[in-house]
């Protein structure tokens, strides 16, 4: 089934549902998927670069345990 057929099938199924709870759940799932796909491109370039740098550091083992960070900064928490 291609995308057009899937969309048509979903439209038909949704048209048959009268339960607002189910419709709201479907809407939430679809809205989250749409927002997740657009999220990265909406970030400023400097933030994207910072995230990439952090991911690279984590991949190279340049991380600190949560407890270590919390202990270091506990006086400000």
Buried (B, 14 or more C-beta within 10 A) or exposed (E): EEEEEEEEEEEEEEEEEEEEEEEEEBEEEEEEEEEEEEEEEEEEEEEEEEEEEEEEEEEEEEEEEEEEEEEEEEEEE
